Amino acid sequence: MVEVGAGMGGGTRAIVDKFKAYVDAYEMDEHLAREGMMMSKIHSVSDKAPIQQVDIKTIDLKEAYYEGGLIRDALYTVEDKAELVRKVVRAIKPQCQIVVTDLIRASDSPGPELKSWMESEPEEVHLWSVDEAQKCLASVNVLTRITADESG
């Protein structure tokens, strides 16, 4: 499996533990990736759950290599979301599944609380709408089966 947005890899290691899968996990934040890899070593799964730091704009993935994919809360910091989604989808074998979780704006104009949060983030925030996300996924032939608003 390929995972983009692994953080410190807790979810990655849970997938390895539960499903005995191998996960190539990528994290944009250098500190989180380093700490995540250290945790994978401590848990003796560094071969099955390596956490690698990556520049999201230049990530290079093997085509049709993985049995599944996960993009976890990584797209909201990416301006060209479609390009990253295309790269991950191309890396997954045909008929395999991808899970995408992300921060999505509820309206076209953010309220004061959202603006404040966006301005406080260390990286520029590029939120998209549910419609934009669905169109992006459809453009790379991903059938969206489930959408869930978990903001409550």
Z-matrix of the N, CA and C atoms (Angstrom, degrees):
N
C 1 1.443
C 2 1.525 1 108.83
N 3 1.317 2 116.16 1 151.75
C 4 1.458 3 121.43 2 173.23
C 5 1.525 4 107.70 3 -113.17
N 6 1.320 5 115.42 4 137.78
C 7 1.457 6 121.19 5 178.79
C 8 1.523 7 108.98 6 -130.40
N 9 1.314 8 116.37 7 127.35
C 10 1.457 9 122.35 8 175.90
C 11 1.522 10 107.18 9 -114.06
N 12 1.326 11 115.63 10 123.41
C 13 1.462 12 120.97 11 -176.79
C 14 1.520 13 110.45 12 97.09
N 15 1.314 14 116.08 13 45.64
C 16 1.468 15 121.81 14 -173.32
C 17 1.520 16 113.79 15 -75.30
N 18 1.328 17 117.77 16 -18.81
C 19 1.462 18 118.76 17 -174.88
C 20 1.511 19 109.24 18 61.14
N 21 1.331 20 116.44 19 -133.16
C 22 1.463 21 120.36 20 177.86
C 23 1.523 22 112.33 21 -87.54
N 24 1.328 23 116.94 22 3.59
C 25 1.452 24 120.23 23 171.81
C 26 1.512 25 116.74 24 84.48
N 27 1.322 26 118.46 25 13.56
C 28 1.465 27 120.02 26 178.36
C 29 1.519 28 111.91 27 -59.76
N 30 1.323 29 116.64 28 -46.28
C 31 1.457 30 120.82 29 177.70
C 32 1.516 31 111.46 30 -66.45
N 33 1.311 32 116.15 31 -36.16
C 34 1.463 33 122.06 32 178.47
C 35 1.522 34 109.85 33 -60.38
N 36 1.322 35 115.84 34 -49.49
C 37 1.467 36 119.68 35 -179.41
C 38 1.524 37 111.38 36 -66.55
N 39 1.326 38 118.20 37 -32.31
C 40 1.470 39 120.88 38 176.39
C 41 1.527 40 110.54 39 -64.15
N 42 1.328 41 116.97 40 -39.84
C 43 1.475 42 121.13 41 177.04
C 44 1.526 43 109.75 42 -63.25
N 45 1.325 44 116.11 43 -44.34
C 46 1.468 45 120.45 44 178.72
C 47 1.524 46 109.80 45 -61.10
N 48 1.328 47 117.65 46 -46.51
C 49 1.466 48 121.41 47 -178.54
C 50 1.524 49 111.97 48 -63.24
N 51 1.330 50 116.66 49 -47.07
C 52 1.464 51 120.38 50 -174.38
C 53 1.517 52 113.12 51 -75.11
N 54 1.351 53 117.06 52 -42.20
C 55 1.460 54 119.81 53 -172.09
C 56 1.524 55 113.88 54 -109.19
N 57 1.334 56 117.05 55 -1.09
C 58 1.471 57 121.87 56 -179.00
C 59 1.527 58 111.31 57 57.78
N 60 1.309 59 116.30 58 29.72
C 61 1.462 60 122.55 59 -179.00
C 62 1.525 61 110.39 60 -86.53
N 63 1.311 62 114.55 61 163.34
C 64 1.452 63 121.86 62 169.40
C 65 1.522 64 106.52 63 -103.00
N 66 1.334 65 117.05 64 133.20
C 67 1.459 66 121.31 65 -177.45
C 68 1.522 67 109.32 66 -128.08
N 69 1.325 68 116.52 67 120.36
C 70 1.463 69 120.79 68 170.07
C 71 1.523 70 105.75 69 -87.02
N 72 1.322 71 116.30 70 108.49
C 73 1.463 72 121.36 71 -173.19
C 74 1.526 73 110.12 72 -108.43
N 75 1.320 74 114.98 73 133.79
C 76 1.459 75 121.63 74 -177.82
C 77 1.520 76 109.44 75 -121.85
N 78 1.322 77 115.34 76 138.09
C 79 1.464 78 122.43 77 179.20
C 80 1.523 79 108.08 78 -134.20
N 81 1.320 80 115.44 79 138.40
C 82 1.462 81 120.44 80 -178.22
C 83 1.524 82 112.38 81 -78.23
N 84 1.312 83 117.33 82 -34.97
C 85 1.460 84 121.96 83 -177.07
C 86 1.534 85 109.46 84 -80.06
N 87 1.315 86 115.39 85 119.87
C 88 1.474 87 121.17 86 -175.89
C 89 1.530 88 111.94 87 -58.84
N 90 1.339 89 116.85 88 -43.87
C 91 1.465 90 121.04 89 -178.38
C 92 1.537 91 110.52 90 -63.87
N 93 1.333 92 117.31 91 -46.85
C 94 1.465 93 120.41 92 -179.70
C 95 1.528 94 110.78 93 -62.68
N 96 1.335 95 116.67 94 -41.90
C 97 1.463 96 119.98 95 179.57
C 98 1.526 97 111.00 96 -62.84
N 99 1.319 98 116.85 97 -43.58
C 100 1.473 99 120.83 98 -179.86
C 101 1.527 100 110.48 99 -63.16
N 102 1.325 101 116.61 100 -46.58
C 103 1.465 102 120.60 101 179.70
C 104 1.532 103 111.04 102 -65.95
N 105 1.340 104 115.70 103 -39.01
C 106 1.462 105 119.78 104 178.11
C 107 1.513 106 112.27 105 -62.51
N 108 1.322 107 116.62 106 -42.18
C 109 1.462 108 120.03 107 178.65
C 110 1.522 109 110.39 108 -65.64
N 111 1.328 110 116.27 109 -37.99
C 112 1.456 111 119.62 110 176.90
C 113 1.537 112 110.15 111 -61.31
N 114 1.335 113 116.81 112 -41.88
C 115 1.469 114 120.31 113 178.82
C 116 1.533 115 110.79 114 -66.14
N 117 1.321 116 117.61 115 -37.16
C 118 1.465 117 119.91 116 176.97
C 119 1.524 118 110.42 117 -63.53
N 120 1.337 119 116.70 118 -37.65
C 121 1.464 120 120.24 119 177.01
C 122 1.523 121 110.51 120 -66.91
N 123 1.340 122 116.82 121 -44.17
C 124 1.469 123 120.78 122 179.23
C 125 1.528 124 110.93 123 -58.96
N 126 1.336 125 116.60 124 -38.07
C 127 1.467 126 121.66 125 -178.78
C 128 1.534 127 112.47 126 -88.90
N 129 1.317 128 116.22 127 8.67
C 130 1.474 129 122.92 128 176.91
C 131 1.525 130 113.33 129 57.68
N 132 1.343 131 116.22 130 38.25
C 133 1.467 132 119.91 131 177.25
C 134 1.527 133 111.38 132 -128.80
N 135 1.324 134 116.85 133 24.03
C 136 1.465 135 119.36 134 -177.38
C 137 1.529 136 112.43 135 -63.85
N 138 1.338 137 116.79 136 -23.72
C 139 1.466 138 119.43 137 176.55
C 140 1.528 139 111.48 138 -79.24
N 141 1.329 140 117.42 139 -29.52
C 142 1.466 141 121.67 140 -179.03
C 143 1.520 142 112.89 141 -96.93
N 144 1.314 143 117.98 142 -20.28
C 145 1.464 144 121.60 143 -176.83
C 146 1.526 145 111.15 144 -138.58
N 147 1.337 146 117.14 145 59.69
C 148 1.463 147 117.77 146 176.72
C 149 1.527 148 110.38 147 -71.99
N 150 1.315 149 116.32 148 133.27
C 151 1.465 150 121.93 149 177.28
C 152 1.526 151 106.22 150 -105.01
N 153 1.314 152 116.80 151 117.45
C 154 1.454 153 121.44 152 -175.76
C 155 1.516 154 110.64 153 -116.73
N 156 1.320 155 115.88 154 138.41
C 157 1.464 156 120.39 155 174.93
C 158 1.518 157 107.86 156 -78.10
N 159 1.328 158 116.06 157 138.73
C 160 1.457 159 120.14 158 -177.96
C 161 1.527 160 110.13 159 -144.82
N 162 1.312 161 114.87 160 147.23
C 163 1.464 162 120.03 161 169.50
C 164 1.520 163 105.37 162 -84.78
N 165 1.292 164 116.36 163 113.47
C 166 1.462 165 122.60 164 -173.58
C 167 1.528 166 112.62 165 -57.96
N 168 1.336 167 116.03 166 -28.52
C 169 1.472 168 119.42 167 -178.45
C 170 1.521 169 112.37 168 -74.90
N 171 1.322 170 117.38 169 -22.30
C 172 1.458 171 120.08 170 -176.85
C 173 1.525 172 113.03 171 -120.06
N 174 1.318 173 117.54 172 14.61
C 175 1.464 174 120.59 173 -179.68
C 176 1.529 175 109.56 174 -55.38
N 177 1.315 176 115.94 175 136.78
C 178 1.455 177 121.78 176 -179.06
C 179 1.525 178 107.14 177 -125.11
N 180 1.320 179 116.85 178 117.75
C 181 1.460 180 121.63 179 -177.06
C 182 1.531 181 110.18 180 -120.09
N 183 1.322 182 115.90 181 146.06
C 184 1.464 183 120.97 182 177.21
C 185 1.528 184 109.30 183 -65.37
N 186 1.316 185 115.74 184 137.93
C 187 1.457 186 120.55 185 -178.56
C 188 1.534 187 111.38 186 -77.70
N 189 1.339 188 116.03 187 136.45
C 190 1.472 189 124.02 188 176.68
C 191 1.537 190 111.81 189 50.89
N 192 1.305 191 116.27 190 44.65
C 193 1.464 192 121.86 191 -174.81
C 194 1.536 193 112.42 192 -105.06
N 195 1.322 194 117.13 193 -35.96
C 196 1.458 195 121.48 194 -170.56
C 197 1.526 196 112.62 195 -97.56
N 198 1.338 197 114.95 196 152.89
C 199 1.464 198 122.19 197 177.97
C 200 1.528 199 112.30 198 -84.95
N 201 1.304 200 117.89 199 -8.71
C 202 1.462 201 121.20 200 179.37
C 203 1.509 202 109.87 201 -174.86
N 204 1.330 203 115.09 202 168.68
C 205 1.455 204 119.50 203 -178.29
C 206 1.515 205 112.45 204 -143.86
N 207 1.305 206 114.44 205 156.46
C 208 1.461 207 122.36 206 177.62
C 209 1.519 208 108.09 207 -143.08
N 210 1.322 209 115.68 208 123.38
C 211 1.466 210 120.98 209 170.87
C 212 1.522 211 104.79 210 -112.03
N 213 1.329 212 115.55 211 109.39
C 214 1.461 213 120.84 212 -171.21
C 215 1.530 214 110.65 213 -110.42
N 216 1.323 215 115.72 214 106.08
C 217 1.472 216 122.53 215 173.88
C 218 1.528 217 112.11 216 46.74
N 219 1.321 218 116.46 217 43.56
C 220 1.462 219 121.07 218 -179.64
C 221 1.516 220 112.36 219 -113.69
N 222 1.312 221 117.54 220 -22.20
C 223 1.460 222 120.11 221 -172.47
C 224 1.522 223 114.11 222 -75.71
N 225 1.321 224 118.71 223 -24.11
C 226 1.464 225 119.72 224 -176.00
C 227 1.524 226 113.40 225 -65.84
N 228 1.324 227 116.85 226 -14.97
C 229 1.467 228 119.77 227 177.03
C 230 1.531 229 111.78 228 -100.13
N 231 1.317 230 117.19 229 0.96
C 232 1.462 231 122.25 230 -175.73
C 233 1.521 232 109.51 231 -106.08
N 234 1.319 233 115.82 232 127.08
C 235 1.456 234 119.37 233 179.09
C 236 1.530 235 110.82 234 -74.39
N 237 1.336 236 117.42 235 -45.97
C 238 1.461 237 121.32 236 179.89
C 239 1.528 238 109.30 237 -95.54
N 240 1.316 239 114.77 238 75.71
C 241 1.460 240 120.89 239 -177.77
C 242 1.527 241 111.46 240 -63.05
N 243 1.328 242 116.70 241 -38.68
C 244 1.459 243 120.85 242 -177.00
C 245 1.522 244 111.62 243 -59.38
N 246 1.313 245 117.86 244 -39.06
C 247 1.469 246 120.97 245 -179.63
C 248 1.528 247 110.99 246 -65.90
N 249 1.325 248 117.34 247 -43.79
C 250 1.467 249 119.64 248 178.79
C 251 1.524 250 110.56 249 -65.74
N 252 1.322 251 117.23 250 -43.69
C 253 1.462 252 120.51 251 178.30
C 254 1.530 253 109.67 252 -59.92
N 255 1.325 254 117.86 253 -44.39
C 256 1.475 255 121.32 254 178.26
C 257 1.525 256 111.00 255 -58.12
N 258 1.328 257 117.10 256 -44.56
C 259 1.466 258 120.37 257 -179.16
C 260 1.524 259 111.28 258 -61.57
N 261 1.328 260 116.51 259 -44.24
C 262 1.469 261 119.97 260 -178.66
C 263 1.527 262 110.19 261 -68.60
N 264 1.325 263 117.32 262 -44.42
C 265 1.471 264 120.41 263 179.88
C 266 1.525 265 110.79 264 -62.27
N 267 1.328 266 118.09 265 -41.05
C 268 1.471 267 120.97 266 177.94
C 269 1.532 268 111.25 267 -63.92
N 270 1.321 269 116.77 268 -28.32
C 271 1.463 270 120.76 269 -178.50
C 272 1.529 271 112.39 270 -76.52
N 273 1.316 272 116.49 271 -14.68
C 274 1.463 273 121.53 272 -178.21
C 275 1.526 274 109.29 273 -95.85
N 276 1.317 275 115.94 274 139.26
C 277 1.465 276 120.84 275 177.80
C 278 1.529 277 109.72 276 -62.94
N 279 1.342 278 116.85 277 151.48
C 280 1.467 279 119.94 278 178.05
C 281 1.532 280 111.16 279 -56.75
N 282 1.309 281 115.47 280 146.34
C 283 1.465 282 124.50 281 178.16
C 284 1.535 283 113.66 282 71.16
N 285 1.321 284 118.24 283 4.73
C 286 1.462 285 120.43 284 175.77
C 287 1.525 286 108.85 285 -90.80
N 288 1.317 287 116.43 286 170.19
C 289 1.454 288 119.95 287 -171.99
C 290 1.516 289 112.73 288 -108.83
N 291 1.329 290 113.94 289 154.96
C 292 1.461 291 122.50 290 175.85
C 293 1.522 292 107.89 291 -131.49
N 294 1.311 293 115.13 292 141.49
C 295 1.463 294 122.02 293 174.36
C 296 1.519 295 106.94 294 -115.66
N 297 1.323 296 115.71 295 131.06
C 298 1.457 297 121.47 296 179.15
C 299 1.520 298 107.87 297 -123.65
N 300 1.328 299 116.08 298 121.76
C 301 1.464 300 120.71 299 171.43
C 302 1.520 301 106.46 300 -119.90
N 303 1.310 302 116.10 301 141.10
C 304 1.457 303 118.74 302 -177.87
C 305 1.520 304 109.71 303 -161.36
N 306 1.310 305 115.11 304 167.00
C 307 1.454 306 121.80 305 172.67
C 308 1.520 307 106.87 306 -87.31
N 309 1.316 308 115.98 307 126.31
C 310 1.460 309 121.71 308 -175.18
C 311 1.510 310 108.75 309 -128.93
N 312 1.333 311 115.64 310 137.34
C 313 1.464 312 119.14 311 -178.35
C 314 1.525 313 110.31 312 -77.15
N 315 1.315 314 114.46 313 144.79
C 316 1.457 315 121.09 314 -178.92
C 317 1.523 316 112.07 315 -85.50
N 318 1.328 317 116.75 316 -23.53
C 319 1.466 318 119.33 317 -179.34
C 320 1.525 319 109.07 318 -143.16
N 321 1.327 320 115.45 319 169.24
C 322 1.465 321 119.87 320 -178.73
C 323 1.520 322 112.77 321 -68.26
N 324 1.323 323 116.47 322 -33.18
C 325 1.467 324 118.82 323 -178.83
C 326 1.534 325 109.58 324 -114.07
N 327 1.324 326 116.19 325 118.31
C 328 1.467 327 119.30 326 -179.16
C 329 1.526 328 111.92 327 -69.24
N 330 1.319 329 114.87 328 143.83
C 331 1.457 330 120.31 329 176.87
C 332 1.517 331 110.74 330 -76.34
N 333 1.340 332 117.23 331 177.69
C 334 1.470 333 120.61 332 -176.29
C 335 1.529 334 113.81 333 -61.83
N 336 1.345 335 117.56 334 -36.99
C 337 1.464 336 119.45 335 179.86
C 338 1.522 337 110.89 336 -66.11
N 339 1.332 338 116.17 337 -42.73
C 340 1.459 339 120.30 338 179.82
C 341 1.525 340 110.76 339 -67.03
N 342 1.325 341 117.12 340 -42.12
C 343 1.465 342 120.58 341 177.12
C 344 1.522 343 110.71 342 -58.99
N 345 1.319 344 116.37 343 -43.48
C 346 1.460 345 121.15 344 -179.97
C 347 1.526 346 110.80 345 -61.71
N 348 1.324 347 116.02 346 -44.98
C 349 1.462 348 119.58 347 178.57
C 350 1.529 349 110.65 348 -62.77
N 351 1.344 350 117.08 349 -45.68
C 352 1.460 351 120.87 350 -178.55
C 353 1.529 352 110.97 351 -59.23
N 354 1.313 353 116.61 352 -40.27
C 355 1.461 354 121.04 353 -179.78
C 356 1.526 355 112.02 354 -70.91
N 357 1.327 356 117.45 355 -25.05
C 358 1.461 357 120.52 356 -177.91
C 359 1.533 358 112.91 357 -85.91
N 360 1.325 359 117.47 358 -13.75
C 361 1.458 360 120.83 359 -178.97
C 362 1.534 361 110.51 360 -68.71
N 363 1.336 362 117.75 361 143.27
C 364 1.468 363 120.25 362 -179.37
C 365 1.532 364 113.10 363 -67.25
N 366 1.335 365 117.11 364 -28.55
C 367 1.459 366 121.16 365 177.38
C 368 1.522 367 108.72 366 -110.84
N 369 1.323 368 115.31 367 155.82
C 370 1.454 369 119.93 368 177.42
C 371 1.525 370 109.50 369 -62.55
N 372 1.325 371 116.65 370 137.86
C 373 1.456 372 122.66 371 -177.98
C 374 1.526 373 109.07 372 -101.46
N 375 1.333 374 115.66 373 132.32
C 376 1.465 375 122.51 374 178.70
C 377 1.529 376 107.87 375 -127.17
N 378 1.331 377 116.28 376 81.79
C 379 1.459 378 119.40 377 -179.62
C 380 1.519 379 110.22 378 -74.50
N 381 1.321 380 116.17 379 150.60
C 382 1.452 381 120.92 380 175.78
C 383 1.510 382 109.04 381 -126.45
N 384 1.313 383 116.86 382 168.17
C 385 1.461 384 121.76 383 -179.33
C 386 1.528 385 109.70 384 -93.58
N 387 1.324 386 116.51 385 166.44
C 388 1.461 387 121.26 386 176.27
C 389 1.526 388 109.21 387 -59.21
N 390 1.331 389 116.72 388 -42.59
C 391 1.461 390 121.25 389 -179.89
C 392 1.530 391 110.94 390 -61.55
N 393 1.328 392 117.30 391 -44.34
C 394 1.469 393 120.60 392 178.44
C 395 1.533 394 110.85 393 -63.33
N 396 1.324 395 116.78 394 -40.39
C 397 1.466 396 120.83 395 179.20
C 398 1.525 397 110.22 396 -63.95
N 399 1.321 398 116.80 397 -45.46
C 400 1.468 399 119.94 398 -178.95
C 401 1.524 400 111.29 399 -65.70
N 402 1.334 401 117.68 400 -39.39
C 403 1.464 402 120.66 401 177.83
C 404 1.527 403 110.74 402 -64.99
N 405 1.320 404 116.74 403 -40.06
C 406 1.460 405 121.49 404 178.78
C 407 1.524 406 110.24 405 -62.24
N 408 1.321 407 117.29 406 -47.47
C 409 1.463 408 120.97 407 179.72
C 410 1.529 409 111.22 408 -64.48
N 411 1.319 410 116.72 409 -40.46
C 412 1.468 411 120.48 410 178.40
C 413 1.533 412 110.91 411 -63.55
N 414 1.334 413 116.86 412 -33.93
C 415 1.473 414 120.36 413 -178.26
C 416 1.524 415 112.52 414 -65.68
N 417 1.327 416 117.26 415 -19.06
C 418 1.472 417 120.75 416 176.53
C 419 1.532 418 110.64 417 -112.79
N 420 1.338 419 114.34 418 24.43
C 421 1.468 420 122.38 419 175.14
C 422 1.524 421 114.52 420 61.74
N 423 1.324 422 116.16 421 35.08
C 424 1.459 423 120.33 422 173.53
C 425 1.519 424 107.35 423 -97.08
N 426 1.314 425 115.94 424 124.30
C 427 1.454 426 122.16 425 177.50
C 428 1.519 427 108.37 426 -84.54
N 429 1.320 428 116.74 427 116.76
C 430 1.461 429 120.71 428 179.59
C 431 1.523 430 108.22 429 -82.23
N 432 1.313 431 115.74 430 115.96
C 433 1.463 432 119.88 431 -177.72
C 434 1.512 433 112.33 432 -99.98
N 435 1.316 434 116.27 433 -32.67
C 436 1.471 435 119.53 434 -176.53
C 437 1.526 436 108.53 435 -135.56
N 438 1.308 437 116.14 436 130.76
C 439 1.455 438 120.98 437 167.44
C 440 1.517 439 106.28 438 -127.11
N 441 1.287 440 116.22 439 137.35
C 442 1.451 441 119.85 440 -177.74
C 443 1.524 442 109.63 441 -139.84
N 444 1.301 443 116.07 442 129.88
C 445 1.452 444 121.84 443 174.53
C 446 1.516 445 107.93 444 -92.22
N 447 1.323 446 116.63 445 110.89
C 448 1.450 447 121.36 446 -178.33
C 449 1.519 448 112.35 447 -105.96
N 450 1.336 449 116.48 448 19.57
C 451 1.448 450 119.79 449 -176.38
C 452 1.521 451 112.83 450 -67.38
N 453 1.324 452 117.83 451 -24.85
C 454 1.464 453 120.86 452 178.57
C 455 1.499 454 110.93 453 -69.71
